[in-house]
Amino acid sequence: QGVAMSNGEERFAAQLDAAGIGYERELMLIPGRRFRFDFLITGTDLIVEVEGGTWSGGRHTTGAGFKKDCEKYNLALLHGYRVLRYTTDMVNKGDAATQVGEILGNEGVKTAL
């Protein structure tokens, strides 16, 4: 049972690879919950979520989908994670990977940029 990756997620992974930023994908980080998180940046508490379909009526913009996202992200915070959320457009422009690199640099995490 594979998990389908969005084009935005694939592009973000390629951008992180190019920047030498390590990550893991599609992790279930909340004990007892089936939520999967798009990316966990290696050696950090940073989760990155790529929100596809924000302008095209995707799941994240429905009432139920938005509610589930709120629950997921709030639980992540309760478990010691920080969640960064980006639209596919922000990924495509390079803004997401740039900001992750800036956060890592500001925190002194060694990246091979």
KALINMO-V407689 format. One record per residue. N is the residue number from 0. RES is the residue in three letters. BURIAL is I if it has 9 or more other ideal C-beta (glycine too) atoms within 8 Angstrom, else O. Layout:
BEGIN
N_RES_BURIAL, N_RES_BURIAL
END
This chain:
BEGIN
0_GLN_O, 1_GLY_O, 2_VAL_O, 3_ALA_O, 4_MET_O, 5_SER_I, 6_ASN_O, 7_GLY_I, 8_GLU_I, 9_GLU_I, 10_ARG_I, 11_PHE_I, 12_ALA_I, 13_ALA_O, 14_GLN_I, 15_LEU_I, 16_ASP_O, 17_ALA_O, 18_ALA_I, 19_GLY_O, 20_ILE_I, 21_GLY_O, 22_TYR_I, 23_GLU_O, 24_ARG_I, 25_GLU_O, 26_LEU_O, 27_MET_O, 28_LEU_I, 29_ILE_I, 30_PRO_O, 31_GLY_O, 32_ARG_O, 33_ARG_O, 34_PHE_I, 35_ARG_O, 36_PHE_I, 37_ASP_I, 38_PHE_I, 39_LEU_I, 40_ILE_I, 41_THR_O, 42_GLY_O, 43_THR_I, 44_ASP_O, 45_LEU_I, 46_ILE_I, 47_VAL_I, 48_GLU_I, 49_VAL_I, 50_GLU_I, 51_GLY_I, 52_GLY_I, 53_THR_I, 54_TRP_O, 55_SER_O, 56_GLY_O, 57_GLY_I, 58_ARG_O, 59_HIS_I, 60_THR_I, 61_THR_O, 62_GLY_O, 63_ALA_O, 64_GLY_I, 65_PHE_I, 66_LYS_O, 67_LYS_O, 68_ASP_I, 69_CYS_O, 70_GLU_O, 71_LYS_I, 72_TYR_I, 73_ASN_O, 74_LEU_I, 75_ALA_I, 76_LEU_I, 77_LEU_O, 78_HIS_O, 79_GLY_O, 80_TYR_I, 81_ARG_O, 82_VAL_I, 83_LEU_I, 84_ARG_O, 85_TYR_I, 86_THR_I, 87_THR_I, 88_ASP_O, 89_MET_I, 90_VAL_I, 91_ASN_O, 92_LYS_O, 93_GLY_O, 94_ASP_I, 95_ALA_I, 96_ALA_I, 97_THR_O, 98_GLN_I, 99_VAL_I, 100_GLY_I, 101_GLU_O, 102_ILE_I, 103_LEU_I, 104_GLY_I, 105_ASN_O, 106_GLU_O, 107_GLY_O, 108_VAL_O, 109_LYS_O, 110_THR_I, 111_ALA_O, 112_LEU_O
END
